[in-house]
Every structure is written in C-alpha cells, then in structure tokens.
Amino acid sequence: MIEIDDITKVYGETAVVDQVTMTIDPRSICVIVGTSGSGKTTLMRMINKLVTQTSGSIRIDGEDISNVPAYELRRRIGYAIQGHGLFPHRTVGQNVATVPKLLGWDKKKTAARVDELLSLFQLDPAQFRDRLPNELSGGQQQRVGVARALAAEPNILLMDEPYGALDPVIRAKAQEDLLAIQRKFGTTIVLVTHDMEEAIHLGDKIAVMDKGKLLQFAKPAEIIANPATPFVAELIGTSERPFRLLSLAKVADHIEAGEAAGEPVEAGASLRDAYAELLWSGRPALPVRRDGQIVGQVTLAQLAKLAARPQ
Ligand SMILES: Nc1ncnc2c1ncn2[C@@H]1O[C@H](COP(=O)(O)OP(=O)(O)OP(=O)(O)O)[C@@H](O)[C@H]1O
C-alpha cells in the first residue's frame, strides 16, 4: 500500500504538487492523468525519491520513505519511462539484469529471471538476449524497459508515459501484456499518462491532476458518471462518455439467451468492440462465442441501456 499524505512540492514560488493525499491499494493499478505540467511526473517521482517533497509524507506498507535510503528504495521500486532509457552498449540480457546484479543475485538466478521476463514479454530469449538495444524495434525496446523495471520482482512499478511513443496497435498489445503481467505478479502499478483512454483501460483507480491539485481519485466508472469538476468532465470528453462506459465491461458479463445470426463476437471482447460491430454490420444482435462454442447473444438494445448515464 502506498499512502501519500498531504504531499507538496514547491519549485520557486509555485506548488507544482499541491497538498495531494491519496492511498494506492496493494496489487492495484493507479493511473495519474492530467494535462501537461499538471504535476503528474513530480508526484510519481516523490514515491521513489527521485524528487524530494517540500512537505507531507509518503508511506509504503506503513514505512515512511524518509527513513529509507533512496538507493534502497529504487532497488525495491521498478521504474519505466517513455523512451525506455536502456543502456545502449549493454545487451538486452545485461539491461534486464541491472538491478538483480546490483542486489548481488547469483548468475544462475539472474539468468533464469532474465529469460523468464523476456519470454513473458514475447521476446524469445535465445534470439534477443545478446542483442544490443539498437537492434530492436521501438516496441521491443519498450518491452525490455518494462522487463528491466520488473527484474528484481519489485512490489511496486512506476511507469511514466511508458507507451507514449508507440503506435496504436503496438500500444494496445503492450497494454494487454502489462495487465497480464500485473495479474501474474500482483505488482502495484502507478502509471502516468495524458491519455484518458489508456487511463480508463488500465486503471483500477484514476487520479486526475490539474495545476498540482488532485481533483478526483476514483474508479473509472465513477469518474465517467460523476466527474468532480467541469475540468474532469472535459478531460473525459462529454461525447465519449457512453463509449468509455462500454469499454469498461466485457461481453462475457452481459450475455443474453437467444440466437443471433452472422459472425460471432468473443466473450472476452469489450462491450465497446461489440457495439462497434453491431453498428458496423447493421445487426440488432451478435452471437457470443466462448472457447469455440456459441453461448448466447449480445444485443444492441441491451448495450444502449448499459451506455446510458448511471442512475
Ligand atoms: N526540477 C524542476 N525545477 C523547476 N520546475 C520544475 C522542475 N520539474 C518540474 N517542474 C515544473 O513543475 C511542473 C509540473 O511538472 P511535471 O513534470 O510534474 O508535470 P507533468 O504533469 O508530468 O507534465 P507532462 O505531462 O508534460 O510530463 C511544470 O510546470 C514543470 O515545469
């Protein structure tokens, strides 16, 4: 658990993070969103002491981080940034092994962990372990950056715009990988982005920042339904609200009895994807497929109800 208590960072005359209080649950993903310069990165960097707060305190699992040396904290907390920050003259394997090496892991354990992580990120170890970063695509480099941040099995992973530079297809893939890995390791993730779509997709909770202030800290559905201020509403995008609500739920949770014609939709798809397919194919209902079997249908009428403002 990360408890941020009345934290403030002042540069010159300006409080770029201004009396922020929030508690991030263990094993959850907290996404910090806001416009450029709202203080997102500064807030996140105070968690691993890359920035020292002017006032307030942060506790990790009950321990005030001011009592923990910065180097020790940074070994315990993974950190991944946009543009990955890989060491250019070290191989992929050496990059991933950076923190285990600092921690004095033996060679066998380190090598096994490097291979495990590369495989998890769908980079065949035999093929990628000994390559240099510039022999990888941007998306592959990004995955190595996240693998490196996770190498020493940190409980906490901080990610600053990790997918900002990726194209939409690779980005969607990277987001799915992150969700799978978070479920596997139970890592607590704090991720900064300016993309509300990404925040809603990844966040168990979303923190909305503006001019150093935390405007709202809540679950995505709550933020969409009840934005705390007009600024939060604007950030969500008024015309996007129904679609964002649909993107939060899966077809699997809204299967109705009955038979529909045509190409099926997978049970694991989002309701938003199902809605798009309903509109695009001009059908009132789609068959739902799970593990190769048709298990019912999802209907346009039902989705229209689910997209309406929650009462
Ligand atoms: N070391 C510093 N010295 C002075 N001002 C700083 C420093 N670091 C950040 N700032 C200022 O603090 C404010 C918040 O910066 P921060 O990087 O936290 O914002 P952000 O929300 O992450 O923005 P972006 O989305 O553009 O990365 C900005 O106005 C920035 O200019």
The ligand as an ORCA input file, in Angstrom:
! r2SCAN-3c Opt
* xyz 0 1
  N      13.294     20.469    -11.467
  C      12.341     21.381    -11.693
  N      12.568     22.683    -11.461
  C      11.614     23.615    -11.661
  N      10.366     23.340    -12.122
  C      10.096     22.058    -12.392
  C      11.046     21.021    -12.193
  N      10.473     19.834    -12.534
  C       9.220     20.138    -12.932
  N       8.986     21.455    -12.850
  C       7.723     22.155    -13.186
  O       6.699     21.518    -12.455
  C       5.504     21.479    -13.198
  C       4.990     20.047    -13.204
  O       5.874     19.220    -13.938
  P       5.613     17.684    -14.172
  O       6.716     17.156    -14.998
  O       5.351     17.044    -12.859
  O       4.254     17.730    -14.988
  P       3.528     16.593    -15.813
  O       2.084     16.687    -15.431
  O       4.197     15.293    -15.601
  O       3.714     17.104    -17.294
  P       3.968     16.321    -18.690
  O       2.693     15.603    -18.999
  O       4.235     17.450    -19.651
  O       5.138     15.417    -18.473
  C       5.829     22.024    -14.577
  O       5.375     23.316    -14.671
  C       7.339     21.951    -14.629
  O       7.842     22.983    -15.435
*
